[in-house]
Amino acid sequence: MLVVTTPTGQIGRQVVDRLLGSGEPVRVIVRDPGRLSPDVRERVEVVQGSHRDRDVVMKAFTGADAVFWLVPPDPSAPSVEDHVLDPTRSACEAIGGHGVERVVAVSTMGTGIERNAGHLSAARAGEELLAGTGVKFRALRPPGFMENLLWQLDTIRNQGAFFWPHPADHTFALVATRDIAAKAAELLLDDSWSGQGAVPVVSPDSLSPAGVARIVSEVLERPVRFQQVPVEAYRATMLEHGASEAWAQGLADMAVAQNNGAYDEEHRATPPGPTGFRQWCEEVLKPAFLA
């Protein structure tokens, strides 16, 4: 039995699709089963509830051979660290209590991020908790998601611009969520690996925001510019959009760490994944823009 958390999220949904194609039995934890597609709902075992509920996690991990673990974002969370670690502690208890053999979790790329790096630090702390169970474990370590650009479709459409708290000429790593999901499914379906380790996942690109703007302009066939926003203004914008103080500060601290090169060392040492940024723009961004 393969257990998947966040089966309606942008990564978990793709993991489920790939696992179902293998014919292996799949169980999902989902708060609202109605958000699953009818085809998926008919083919998976559903444990209804939240991954934040210990009893739900204990039930879902019963008889599990492998687990895909991902803590989804919650901008209203009063503490970024507790948001990640509280449910992960329940997962650790269930892993040990039910003898789960293998766990694949989404963590984050980065060096020097153990402290004061906001969401990056919290993700790495969650990774350490899971590794501490002694289970066969792989931590997927992606950098920033290409899909984050989809949150700015309206500003791209209406203002011909997108806004990030990064210098225009600073190159940084990106990845398409499809590549994260593909690696997760590959590991979940392969019972031959052992031990523990990290698996960085990146695109073939090394782009600056200015380079991102150039490719987006070419694919959308309209001028799109990048504008840097100060980190403090970025934080204030997150608060205006309803984020908690802790969540907004965590995003700001993460941006500072990214600007200081948190991804650089691991990025340089990682073989690139299959999906380049231009391909992603053509296959994901442009259809969403035109919809």
C-alpha positions as CSV (number, residue, x, y, z in Angstrom):
1,M,0.0,0.0,0.0
2,L,1.3,3.4,-1.0
3,V,0.0,6.4,1.0
4,V,-0.1,9.9,-0.4
5,T,-0.7,13.1,1.5
6,T,-2.0,16.3,-0.2
7,P,-3.5,14.3,-3.2
8,T,-5.3,17.5,-4.4
9,G,-2.2,19.7,-4.2
10,Q,-0.1,20.6,-7.2
11,I,2.6,18.0,-6.4
12,G,0.5,15.3,-4.6
13,R,-2.1,15.3,-7.4
14,Q,0.6,14.4,-9.9
15,V,2.1,11.8,-7.6
16,V,-1.3,10.1,-7.4
17,D,-1.7,10.1,-11.2
18,R,1.6,8.5,-11.7
19,L,1.1,5.8,-9.0
20,L,-2.3,4.9,-10.3
21,G,-0.7,4.3,-13.7
22,S,1.4,1.6,-12.1
23,G,-1.5,-0.5,-10.8
24,E,-0.2,-0.4,-7.2
25,P,-2.8,0.2,-4.4
26,V,-3.0,3.8,-3.3
27,R,-4.4,5.3,-0.2
28,V,-4.8,9.1,0.2
29,I,-5.4,11.5,3.1
30,V,-7.8,14.2,2.0
31,R,-9.9,16.6,3.9
32,D,-12.6,16.9,1.2
33,P,-12.9,13.8,-1.1
34,G,-15.1,15.9,-3.4
35,R,-11.9,17.6,-4.6
36,L,-10.6,14.4,-6.0
37,S,-11.5,13.8,-9.7
38,P,-14.2,11.0,-10.1
39,D,-11.7,8.8,-11.8
40,V,-9.2,9.1,-8.9
41,R,-11.9,8.8,-6.2
42,E,-12.9,5.4,-7.7
43,R,-9.4,4.0,-7.8
44,V,-8.0,5.0,-4.4
45,E,-8.7,4.2,-0.8
46,V,-9.7,7.4,1.0
47,V,-9.0,8.3,4.6
48,Q,-10.9,11.5,5.1
49,G,-9.5,14.1,7.3
50,S,-6.4,16.3,7.8
51,H,-2.8,15.3,7.9
52,R,-2.7,17.5,11.0
53,D,-4.9,15.1,12.9
54,R,-2.8,12.5,14.6
55,D,-5.6,9.9,14.6
56,V,-6.1,10.4,10.8
57,V,-2.4,9.9,10.2
58,M,-2.3,6.8,12.4
59,K,-5.2,5.3,10.5
60,A,-3.8,6.1,7.1
61,F,-0.4,4.7,7.8
62,T,-1.8,1.3,8.9
63,G,-0.4,-1.4,6.6
64,A,1.5,1.2,4.5
65,D,4.6,0.0,2.7
66,A,5.6,3.5,1.6
67,V,4.5,7.1,2.3
68,F,4.7,10.3,0.4
69,W,4.8,13.1,3.0
70,L,4.3,16.8,2.2
71,V,3.1,19.5,4.5
72,P,1.1,22.0,2.4
73,P,1.3,25.7,3.0
74,D,-1.1,27.6,5.3
75,P,-0.6,31.4,5.2
76,S,-2.7,31.8,8.3
77,A,-0.4,29.6,10.5
78,P,0.7,31.4,13.6
79,S,4.1,29.7,13.5
80,V,5.9,28.4,10.4
81,E,8.0,25.9,12.4
82,D,5.0,24.5,14.3
83,H,3.0,24.3,11.0
84,V,5.7,21.9,9.7
85,L,6.8,20.1,12.8
86,D,3.5,19.4,14.6
87,P,2.0,17.1,11.9
88,T,5.5,15.7,11.1
89,R,5.8,14.5,14.7
90,S,2.5,12.6,14.3
91,A,3.8,11.1,11.0
92,C,7.0,10.0,12.8
93,E,4.9,8.3,15.5
94,A,2.8,6.5,12.8
95,I,5.9,5.5,10.9
96,G,7.4,3.7,13.9
97,G,4.1,2.4,15.2
98,H,3.0,0.8,12.0
99,G,6.4,-0.3,10.6
100,V,6.3,1.8,7.5
101,E,9.3,0.7,5.4
102,R,10.0,3.7,3.1
103,V,9.2,7.4,3.2
104,V,9.6,10.0,0.5
105,A,9.1,13.6,1.7
106,V,9.4,17.1,0.1
107,S,12.0,19.2,1.8
108,T,14.0,22.0,0.3
109,M,17.2,22.7,-1.5
110,G,19.7,24.9,0.3
111,T,22.9,25.2,2.4
112,G,23.3,27.2,5.5
113,I,19.5,27.3,6.0
114,E,19.2,25.5,9.3
115,R,18.4,28.8,11.1
116,N,16.9,32.2,10.2
117,A,15.8,31.1,6.7
118,G,12.1,31.1,7.3
119,H,10.2,28.4,5.4
120,L,13.5,26.8,4.3
121,S,14.6,26.3,7.9
122,A,11.3,24.8,8.8
123,A,11.3,22.4,5.9
124,R,14.8,21.2,6.8
125,A,13.8,20.7,10.4
126,G,10.9,18.5,9.2
127,E,13.3,16.5,7.1
128,E,15.5,15.9,10.1
129,L,12.6,14.7,12.2
130,L,11.6,12.1,9.6
131,A,15.2,10.9,9.2
132,G,15.4,10.5,13.0
133,T,12.9,7.6,12.8
134,G,15.5,5.5,11.1
135,V,13.1,4.6,8.3
136,K,14.4,4.2,4.8
137,F,14.1,7.8,3.7
138,R,14.6,10.1,0.7
139,A,14.2,13.8,1.1
140,L,13.4,15.5,-2.2
141,R,15.1,18.9,-2.2
142,P,13.6,21.3,-4.8
143,P,14.3,25.0,-5.1
144,G,11.6,27.5,-6.0
145,F,8.7,26.2,-8.0
146,M,8.0,27.5,-11.6
147,E,4.3,27.2,-10.7
148,N,4.7,30.1,-8.2
149,L,4.6,32.4,-11.3
150,L,1.0,31.4,-11.8
151,W,0.0,33.4,-8.8
152,Q,1.0,36.5,-10.8
153,L,-1.1,35.8,-13.9
154,D,-3.3,38.8,-13.3
155,T,-0.4,41.2,-12.9
156,I,1.3,39.8,-16.0
157,R,-2.0,40.2,-17.9
158,N,-3.0,43.6,-16.6
159,Q,0.4,45.3,-15.9
160,G,2.7,43.4,-18.2
161,A,5.0,42.6,-15.2
162,F,5.7,40.3,-12.4
163,F,7.3,41.1,-9.0
164,W,9.8,39.2,-6.9
165,P,12.0,40.2,-4.0
166,H,15.2,39.3,-5.9
167,P,17.7,41.3,-7.9
168,A,17.1,41.3,-11.6
169,D,20.5,39.8,-12.5
170,H,20.8,37.2,-9.7
171,T,20.5,33.7,-11.1
172,F,18.8,31.1,-9.0
173,A,17.4,27.6,-9.3
174,L,13.8,26.7,-10.3
175,V,12.0,23.4,-10.9
176,A,8.6,22.3,-12.4
177,T,6.4,20.5,-9.9
178,R,5.9,17.7,-12.5
179,D,9.6,16.8,-12.0
180,I,9.3,16.6,-8.2
181,A,6.2,14.4,-8.6
182,A,8.0,12.1,-11.1
183,K,10.9,11.6,-8.8
184,A,8.6,11.0,-5.9
185,A,6.6,8.4,-7.8
186,E,9.8,6.7,-9.0
187,L,11.1,6.3,-5.5
188,L,7.8,5.2,-4.0
189,L,7.5,2.4,-6.7
190,D,11.1,1.2,-6.3
191,D,11.5,-1.0,-3.2
192,S,15.1,-1.8,-3.9
193,W,16.7,1.3,-2.3
194,S,17.7,1.5,1.4
195,G,19.3,3.9,3.8
196,Q,18.7,7.6,3.9
197,G,19.6,10.5,1.6
198,A,18.7,13.7,0.0
199,V,17.6,14.0,-3.7
200,P,17.9,17.5,-5.1
201,V,15.6,18.2,-8.0
202,V,16.2,21.1,-10.4
203,S,15.5,22.3,-14.0
204,P,18.2,22.5,-16.7
205,D,18.1,26.3,-16.4
206,S,20.0,28.8,-14.3
207,L,18.0,31.9,-14.8
208,S,17.8,35.4,-13.4
209,P,14.5,37.2,-13.0
210,A,15.4,39.2,-16.1
211,G,16.0,36.0,-18.0
212,V,12.6,34.7,-16.8
213,A,10.9,37.8,-18.0
214,R,12.6,37.5,-21.5
215,I,11.4,33.9,-21.9
216,V,7.9,34.7,-20.6
217,S,7.7,37.6,-23.1
218,E,8.8,35.4,-26.0
219,V,6.3,32.6,-25.1
220,L,3.3,34.9,-24.5
221,E,4.3,37.0,-27.5
222,R,3.9,40.2,-25.5
223,P,6.3,42.3,-23.4
224,V,6.6,41.2,-19.8
225,R,9.0,42.9,-17.5
226,F,10.4,42.0,-14.1
227,Q,10.3,44.5,-11.2
228,Q,12.2,43.8,-8.0
229,V,10.4,44.7,-4.8
230,P,12.2,45.3,-1.5
231,V,12.0,42.4,0.9
232,E,10.1,44.5,3.5
233,A,7.6,45.6,0.9
234,Y,7.2,42.0,-0.1
235,R,6.5,41.1,3.5
236,A,3.9,43.9,3.8
237,T,2.2,42.7,0.6
238,M,1.9,39.2,2.1
239,L,0.3,40.7,5.3
240,E,-2.1,42.7,3.1
241,H,-3.2,39.5,1.4
242,G,-4.1,37.9,4.7
243,A,-0.9,36.1,5.8
244,S,-0.1,35.9,9.5
245,E,2.9,37.8,10.9
246,A,4.9,34.6,11.2
247,W,4.1,33.5,7.7
248,A,5.0,36.8,6.1
249,Q,8.2,37.0,8.1
250,G,9.1,33.5,7.1
251,L,8.7,34.3,3.4
252,A,10.8,37.4,3.9
253,D,13.5,35.5,5.6
254,M,13.4,32.8,2.9
255,A,13.8,35.5,0.2
256,V,16.9,36.9,2.0
257,A,18.4,33.4,2.2
258,Q,17.7,32.9,-1.5
259,N,19.3,36.2,-2.4
260,N,22.3,35.2,-0.4
261,G,22.8,32.1,-2.5
262,A,21.2,29.4,-0.4
263,Y,20.5,27.3,-3.5
264,D,23.8,27.9,-5.3
265,E,26.1,25.1,-4.0
266,E,23.5,22.3,-4.2
267,H,22.2,23.6,-7.6
268,R,25.7,23.4,-9.1
269,A,26.2,19.8,-7.9
270,T,22.8,18.5,-9.1
271,P,22.2,16.8,-12.5
272,P,19.3,18.7,-14.2
273,G,15.8,17.4,-14.5
274,P,13.9,17.1,-17.7
275,T,11.6,20.2,-17.7
276,G,13.2,23.5,-18.8
277,F,11.6,26.8,-18.1
278,R,10.7,27.6,-21.7
279,Q,9.0,24.2,-22.0
280,W,7.0,24.8,-18.8
281,C,5.9,28.3,-20.1
282,E,4.7,26.8,-23.3
283,E,2.9,23.8,-21.7
284,V,1.6,25.4,-18.4
285,L,1.9,29.1,-18.2
286,K,0.7,30.0,-21.7
287,P,-2.5,27.9,-21.5
288,A,-3.3,29.2,-18.1
289,F,-2.7,32.8,-19.3
290,L,-5.0,32.3,-22.3
291,A,-7.7,30.5,-20.3
